[in-house]
Amino acid sequence: MNQFFPSKIKLFSLFIIILLAFVLRFYRVVDVPPSLNWDEVSIGYNAYSILKTGRDEWGALLPTHFKSYGEYKLPVQIYASIPAIAIFDLNDFSVRLTPVIYGTLTVLLIFLLGRGLFKSNVVGLASAFLLAISPWHIQLTRASFESSFALFWIVLGVWLLLKGFYHPKWSIMSMIPFAVSVYTYNTTRVFTPLFLFSILIIHFNTLKKYQKYIFLSIAVFAILMLPLVPYYTSGEGNSRYKLVSITDDPGLIPRVNERRGNSELPWILPRLIHSKYSYTAAYFIKNYFSHLTPQFLFISGAPHKQHHVQNIGQLYLIQAPFLLLGLFLIFKNKNQFRWLILSWMLLSFIPVSITNDSIPHALRTLVALPTYLILSAYGFYVFYQWLVNKKNIVKVSILFTLAIILGLQFTSYIKNYYFIYPKNYSRDWQYGNKQAVEFIKDRYEDYDLIVFTRAYGEPHMFTLFYSNYDSAKFRNDPNLERFETFDWVRVLKFDKFYFPDLGDEGTGFRDIIAQNPDKRILFIGKQVDFPQEHYRLKTIDFLNGDRAFDIVEIK
């Protein structure tokens, strides 16, 4: 039967794979990861605010970017979260249901893409299976990460573009998901235009036959980008970049000057060797290749605790030989789309290479994942074709061994992720904020002032989210006090809440009591923020048993 029309067995296999993907992403989704992080509560609360009032937390009407903490979030993830919040209200489940759904749908899309690239249902099914059980993808589709939604749009766009090589009208349609990806995540603001330009160059001889459709495709993409023009020209579009870029690192120039001062080279050489440009280039190269190492891909993965379970690779180790085989064979066999796949992979690491935090970075390079999986699937497919002609005992033994190895690696990851990871890294997920707000809600009327430390992030947003605080009331609150710096926004006060750096000079426990005489005050802070002898109303621990918050009162 034609490879593009799967048999009932293959359709059933695809159904099982998609079901597996859904279960792995849905099971205990509220508990693992162990808490919503501050980006998730911000996404959820802004979606809730749009749903209820049509405005974000800052009062902007249906914005194309959300000021949030001052980093200006892109809009797609927030708007996409609205339906689940409308159905299930504002809570952990509604925020995380959306990534579970699009994460599962991405598995279907990679089947279609893998099948289209190699005209093989086996490659498509193997690609889908690898994505369904991928540690990289599972981690980032069980929490509300913009990167994983951008990946959905990229895979959809590439699949439609692939169809456009045979039926050029589809190339116009492909521009819509590509454009949406630019509105979804900061990495794809760079990756998507570069990737589309590379496709135009690589496949120019093929595409020039369809000049009308190519022109229309470019026009559609350009028109869809127009709403971003004010965003970039105002400087807001660069706010996130300035937070993490190597060129805006405040320590860069002092390091350059120090090296120049210590250099013993004559005359102008220190200025040529030690410059902002040479250091930026060196950091870029180092960052880029750190994402191509076996250490990152197969052994220990990314260091950021929210983005990876730690101590295993981003890919299963058993994928390595098949990935290399697939990469070799697409060039040996001169696959029509070999340069498309390679450019996709290599361009994926350019955006992250100009940043300076948490390198190598799993979130910002997730867009590369489909290329690894599709190449691994193709490598396995060719290997299996070779194996089919071997004796049954050899064939069964090898396949059984491979299945056992993959099964052991998969079960080791699953055990780690669902049962060990939440306990070890609940602090990194800002665990305890939800429990603190739930304690506050039950006693709100008992106090004149509620003091909540900023030690673990952005407590005001957790307070707004878990109390389902009316966003219009928040925006118009006469007690609302914000403090803006060049790269971040802090909410210091609203309602009867106060969010200081508890323990700093002037904002210590006794300072706040002295500043608010005769007030009933509830404090939520770290253990060291309060006198040891003071009675604790409640303590909240991280899942590893370490203390997160102590709650005390003054009446």
C-alpha positions in Angstrom: 0.0 0.0 0.0 1.2 3.5 -0.8 3.3 4.9 2.1 1.2 8.0 2.2 -2.0 6.0 3.0 -1.4 4.1 6.2 -2.9 0.8 6.8 -5.3 0.2 9.6 -2.4 -1.2 11.7 -0.4 1.9 11.1 -3.4 4.1 12.0 -3.9 2.1 15.1 -0.2 2.5 15.9 -0.4 6.2 15.5 -3.5 6.3 17.8 -1.6 4.4 20.5 1.4 6.7 20.2 -0.7 9.8 20.5 -2.6 8.3 23.4 0.7 7.5 25.1 1.9 11.1 24.4 -1.3 12.5 26.0 -1.0 10.2 29.1 2.6 11.1 29.7 1.8 14.8 29.6 -1.5 14.6 31.4 -0.8 12.2 34.3 -0.3 14.2 37.6 0.1 17.4 35.6 -0.9 19.6 38.6 1.6 17.9 40.9 4.6 17.5 38.5 6.2 19.9 38.1 5.4 20.6 41.8 4.2 24.2 41.4 3.3 26.7 38.8 6.3 29.0 38.3 6.0 32.8 38.2 5.8 32.8 34.4 2.9 30.3 34.5 0.9 32.3 37.0 1.5 35.5 35.0 0.3 33.8 31.8 -2.7 32.4 33.6 -3.6 35.6 35.3 -3.3 37.8 32.2 -5.4 35.3 30.3 -8.0 35.5 33.1 -7.8 39.3 33.0 -8.4 39.3 29.2 -11.3 36.8 29.6 -13.0 38.9 32.3 -12.2 42.5 31.2 -10.6 42.4 27.7 -7.5 44.0 29.3 -4.3 42.7 30.7 -3.0 43.4 34.3 -1.7 46.8 33.2 -5.0 47.8 31.6 -3.9 47.4 27.9 -6.8 46.5 25.7 -6.3 43.2 23.8 -2.5 43.7 23.6 -0.1 42.2 21.1 2.4 42.0 23.9 2.0 41.8 27.7 4.1 44.0 29.9 3.8 41.5 32.8 7.0 41.8 34.9 8.5 44.3 32.4 9.9 41.7 30.0 6.9 42.0 27.6 5.6 38.5 27.0 4.5 37.6 23.5 0.7 37.0 23.2 -0.1 33.6 21.7 0.4 31.5 24.8 -1.7 33.9 26.9 -4.6 34.0 24.4 -4.4 30.3 23.9 -4.8 29.7 27.6 -8.2 31.5 27.7 -10.5 28.7 26.6 -9.3 26.3 29.4 -9.6 29.0 32.0 -13.1 29.9 30.8 -14.1 26.2 31.2 -12.2 25.3 34.4 -11.7 28.7 36.0 -8.3 30.1 37.0 -6.3 27.3 38.6 -3.2 25.1 38.1 -5.1 22.6 35.9 -6.5 25.1 33.5 -3.1 26.7 32.9 -1.4 23.4 32.3 -4.1 21.8 30.2 -3.3 24.0 27.2 0.4 22.8 26.8 -0.7 19.2 27.3 -3.1 19.6 24.3 -0.7 21.3 21.9 2.2 19.1 23.1 0.1 16.0 22.2 -0.9 17.5 18.8 2.8 18.2 18.0 3.2 14.4 18.1 0.6 14.0 15.3 2.3 16.8 13.3 5.8 15.3 13.5 4.3 12.0 12.2 3.0 13.9 9.2 6.3 15.8 8.8 8.5 12.7 9.1 6.3 10.8 6.6 6.4 13.7 4.2 10.2 14.2 4.4 11.0 10.5 3.7 7.8 9.2 2.1 7.6 6.6 4.8 5.0 5.8 7.4 7.6 4.0 9.4 9.8 7.1 9.7 6.7 9.1 10.6 5.6 6.7 13.3 9.1 6.3 14.7 9.4 10.1 14.8 6.1 10.4 16.6 7.0 7.7 19.1 10.3 9.3 19.9 8.6 12.7 20.5 5.9 11.0 22.6 8.5 9.7 25.0 11.1 12.5 24.6 12.4 13.8 28.0 13.1 17.1 26.3 9.5 17.5 25.1 7.7 16.0 28.0 9.4 18.4 30.4 8.4 21.4 28.4 4.8 20.4 27.6 3.6 19.7 31.1 4.1 23.3 32.2 3.1 26.5 30.3 6.3 27.2 28.4 6.0 29.5 25.3 8.8 27.5 23.6 6.9 24.3 23.3 3.9 26.2 21.7 6.2 27.9 19.3 7.5 24.4 18.4 4.0 23.3 17.5 3.6 26.2 15.1 7.0 25.6 13.5 6.3 21.9 12.9 2.9 22.8 11.4 4.5 25.5 9.2 7.3 23.1 7.9 4.7 20.4 7.2 2.5 22.8 5.2 5.6 24.2 3.5 6.6 20.7 2.5 3.2 20.2 0.9 3.9 23.5 -0.9 6.7 21.9 -2.8 4.1 19.7 -4.6 1.1 22.0 -4.4 2.4 25.6 -4.2 -0.8 27.0 -2.7 0.1 25.3 0.5 3.2 27.5 0.8 1.0 30.5 1.3 -0.9 28.7 4.1 2.4 27.8 5.7 3.1 31.4 6.4 0.3 31.6 9.0 1.8 29.2 11.5 5.3 30.5 10.8 4.0 34.0 11.6 2.2 32.8 14.7 5.4 31.3 16.0 7.0 34.8 15.9 4.2 36.0 18.2 4.7 33.0 20.5 8.3 32.9 21.7 11.4 35.2 21.6 13.7 32.5 20.1 11.4 32.1 17.1 11.5 35.8 16.4 15.0 35.2 15.2 14.8 31.6 14.1 11.7 31.7 11.9 12.8 34.5 9.5 16.3 33.0 9.2 14.9 29.6 8.5 12.4 30.8 5.8 15.2 32.8 4.2 17.4 29.7 4.2 14.7 27.6 2.5 14.3 30.3 -0.2 18.1 30.1 -0.9 18.5 26.3 -0.6 15.5 25.5 -2.8 15.6 28.5 -5.1 15.8 26.4 -8.3 12.7 24.6 -7.3 10.7 27.5 -5.9 11.5 29.9 -8.8 9.0 28.0 -10.9 6.3 29.2 -8.5 7.2 32.9 -8.4 3.6 34.1 -7.9 3.1 31.8 -4.9 6.5 32.7 -3.4 5.7 36.4 -3.8 2.3 35.9 -2.2 3.8 33.8 0.6 6.3 36.6 1.4 3.6 39.2 1.3 1.4 37.2 3.7 4.2 36.8 6.2 5.2 40.4 5.9 1.6 41.6 6.5 1.2 39.4 9.5 4.4 40.9 10.9 3.1 44.5 10.7 1.5 44.6 14.2 5.0 43.9 15.6 6.5 47.1 14.1 5.4 49.4 17.0 6.6 46.8 19.4 10.1 46.8 18.0 10.4 50.6 17.3 9.3 51.4 20.8 12.2 49.4 22.3 9.8 47.1 24.2 10.6 44.3 21.8 14.2 44.3 23.0 13.5 44.3 26.7 13.8 40.6 27.1 16.9 40.5 24.9 18.6 43.2 27.1 18.0 41.0 30.1 19.9 38.0 28.8 22.2 39.2 25.9 25.9 38.8 25.9 26.2 42.3 24.4 24.3 43.9 27.2 26.2 42.0 30.0 27.3 44.7 32.4 30.4 42.8 33.2 31.6 42.6 29.6 33.4 45.9 29.3 35.1 45.6 32.7 36.5 42.2 31.7 37.8 43.6 28.4 39.5 46.5 30.2 41.0 44.2 32.8 42.5 41.9 30.1 43.9 44.9 28.2 45.5 46.2 31.4 47.1 42.9 32.2 48.3 42.3 28.6 52.0 42.5 27.9 51.6 42.7 24.2 52.9 45.8 22.4 51.0 48.9 21.4 47.7 48.4 19.7 47.5 44.6 19.9 45.7 44.4 23.3 43.0 46.7 21.9 42.6 44.4 18.8 42.6 41.1 20.7 40.7 42.2 23.8 37.6 44.1 22.5 33.8 43.9 22.9 33.5 42.4 19.5 36.2 39.7 19.9 34.7 38.7 23.3 31.2 38.7 21.9 32.3 36.5 19.0 34.1 34.1 21.4 31.0 33.8 23.7 28.8 33.3 20.7 31.0 30.4 19.4 31.3 28.9 22.8 27.6 29.1 23.4 26.7 27.7 20.0 28.8 24.6 20.2 27.9 23.8 23.8 24.5 22.7 22.4 26.1 20.2 20.1 28.1 18.3 22.7 27.4 14.7 23.7 27.3 16.0 27.3 24.3 18.2 26.6 22.5 15.9 24.1 23.0 12.4 25.7 24.6 12.5 29.1 23.6 15.3 31.5 21.4 17.8 29.6 20.7 21.4 30.4 21.6 22.8 33.9 18.4 24.8 34.4 16.3 22.9 36.9 12.9 24.0 35.5 13.8 22.8 32.0 15.4 19.4 32.7 15.3 16.7 35.3 19.1 16.7 35.5 21.7 13.9 35.1 20.3 12.5 31.9 20.6 13.8 28.3 18.1 15.8 26.4 17.9 12.7 24.1 18.0 9.0 25.0 21.6 7.7 24.7 20.4 4.9 22.4 19.3 7.5 19.8 22.9 8.5 19.3 24.0 5.9 16.7 20.7 6.2 14.8 20.9 10.0 14.8 24.4 9.9 13.3 23.4 7.2 10.8 20.4 9.2 9.7 22.4 12.4 9.3 25.0 10.5 7.2 22.4 8.8 5.1 20.3 11.9 4.1 23.5 13.2 2.4 24.6 9.8 1.1 21.2 9.2 -0.4 20.8 12.8 -1.5 17.5 13.2 0.2 15.6 16.2 -1.4 15.2 17.9 1.9 18.6 17.2 3.5 19.6 20.9 3.5 16.2 21.9 4.9 16.7 19.5 7.9 20.3 20.6 8.4 19.6 24.3 8.2 16.7 23.8 10.7 19.0 22.1 13.1 21.9 24.5 12.8 19.9 27.8 12.8 18.1 26.7 16.0 21.2 27.5 18.1 21.8 31.0 16.8 19.2 32.8 19.0 20.4 31.1 22.2 24.1 31.8 21.4 23.7 35.5 21.9 22.4 35.0 25.4 24.4 34.7 28.6 22.4 32.7 31.1 22.1 29.0 31.8 24.1 27.7 28.8 23.4 25.2 27.4 19.7 26.0 27.4 17.0 23.4 26.7 14.1 25.8 26.4 15.6 28.2 23.9 16.8 25.3 21.7 13.7 23.1 21.8 13.0 24.1 18.2 15.9 21.8 17.1 14.3 18.7 18.7 12.2 17.5 15.7 15.4 17.4 13.5 17.1 15.1 16.0 14.1 12.8 16.3 13.3 12.6 12.5 17.0 11.8 11.8 17.0 9.2 14.5 13.8 7.7 13.1 15.2 7.6 9.6 18.5 6.0 10.8 16.5 3.3 12.6 14.3 2.8 9.5 17.3 2.2 7.2 18.9 0.0 9.9 15.7 -2.1 10.2 15.6 -2.5 6.4 19.1 -3.9 6.5 18.2 -6.1 9.5 15.1 -7.6 7.8 17.3 -9.8 5.6 19.2 -11.3 8.5 18.3 -14.6 10.2 15.3 -14.5 12.5 17.4 -15.2 15.6 19.8 -12.3 14.8 16.9 -10.0 13.9 14.9 -10.8 17.0 17.9 -10.6 19.3 19.0 -7.2 18.1 15.5 -5.7 18.1 14.9 -7.2 21.6 18.1 -5.8 22.9 17.4 -2.3 21.5 13.9 -2.4 23.0 15.3 -3.4 26.4 17.9 -0.6 26.4 15.3 2.0 25.3 12.8 0.6 27.9 15.4 0.9 30.7 16.3 4.4 29.7 12.7 5.4 29.4 11.6 3.9 32.7 14.6 5.4 34.5 13.6 8.8 33.2 9.9 8.4 34.1 10.8 7.3 37.7 13.1 10.3 38.0 10.7 12.8 36.6 7.5 11.8 38.4 8.8 10.8 41.7 12.3 12.1 42.4 12.5 15.4 40.5 9.5 17.1 42.2 11.0 16.4 45.6 14.5 17.6 44.7 13.7 20.7 42.8 10.4 22.1 44.3 12.4 25.2 45.4 13.2 25.9 41.8 9.5 25.9 40.9 8.7 28.5 43.6 6.8 25.8 45.6 5.1 27.1 48.7 3.6 30.3 47.3 0.3 28.6 46.5 0.2 27.1 50.0 0.9 30.6 51.5 -1.8 32.3 49.5 -4.3 29.6 50.5 -3.5 30.2 54.1 -3.9 34.0 53.6 -7.3 33.6 51.9 -8.8 31.9 54.9 -7.6 34.7 57.3 -7.8 37.8 55.1 -10.3 39.6 57.3 -8.3 39.0 60.4 -5.5 41.4 59.5 -4.9 45.0 58.5 -1.6 44.3 56.7 -0.3 41.2 55.1 3.5 41.2 54.5 4.8 38.6 51.9 8.5 38.3 51.2 10.0 38.6 47.7 12.7 36.1 48.6 11.4 33.5 46.1 10.3 35.6 43.2 7.1 37.5 42.5 4.6 37.0 45.4 2.2 39.6 44.1 1.4 37.5 41.1 0.9 34.3 43.1 -1.4 36.3 45.3 -3.4 37.6 42.4 -3.6 34.2 40.7 -4.5 32.0 43.7 -7.0 34.4 45.1 -8.7 34.9 41.7 -8.3 38.6 42.4 -10.5 40.8 40.2 -8.2 42.3 37.6 -10.1 45.6 37.3 -10.1 46.0 41.0 -6.3 45.4 41.0 -5.7 47.9 38.3 -7.8 50.6 39.9 -6.6 50.0 43.5 -5.6 53.3 45.1 -3.0 51.3 47.2 -1.3 49.8 44.1 2.3 50.8 44.1 4.8 49.7 41.5 8.5 50.2 41.2 10.0 50.1 37.7 13.7 49.6 36.9 15.2 49.5 33.4 14.6 45.7 33.1 11.9 44.7 35.6 8.8 45.8 37.4 8.1 45.1 41.1 4.7 45.4 42.7 5.3 46.7 46.2 1.8 47.1 47.4 -1.9 46.6 46.6 -5.0 46.2 48.7 -3.6 45.3 52.2 -0.7 43.4 50.8 3.0 44.5 51.1 5.8 42.7 49.2 9.2 43.9 50.5 12.6 42.3 50.5 11.9 41.2 54.0 14.9 41.4 56.2 16.7 44.2 54.3 17.5 47.4 56.1 14.3 49.3 56.8 12.1 46.3 55.8 12.9 43.9 58.6 10.4 42.3 60.8 10.8 44.9 63.6 11.0 47.8 61.2 7.6 47.0 59.7 6.0 46.6 63.1 7.4 50.0 64.1 6.2 51.6 60.9 2.7 50.2 61.4 1.8 50.6 65.1 -1.5 49.2 66.3 -2.0 47.2 63.2 -2.8 43.5 63.0 0.0 42.2 60.7 0.4 38.8 59.1 4.0 38.0 58.0 5.0 35.4 55.4 8.8 35.1 55.2 11.8 32.9 55.5 12.7 31.2 58.8 15.6 33.7 59.4 13.3 36.7 58.9 11.8 36.3 62.4 13.1 36.0 65.9 13.6 32.3 66.8 11.4 32.6 69.9 8.4 34.1 68.0 5.4 31.8 67.7 4.8 30.4 64.2 1.2 30.1 63.1 2.3 27.8 60.3 5.4 26.6 58.5 5.5 25.6 54.8 8.3 23.2 53.7 9.7 22.4 50.3 9.1 18.8 49.2 12.6 17.8 50.3 11.9 18.9 53.8 13.7 22.2 53.8 11.9 25.2 55.1 10.2 27.5 52.6 8.1 29.9 54.6 7.3 30.7 58.2 4.1 32.5 58.9 3.8 34.7 62.0 1.4 37.4 63.2 1.3 40.5 65.3 -1.9 41.5 67.0 
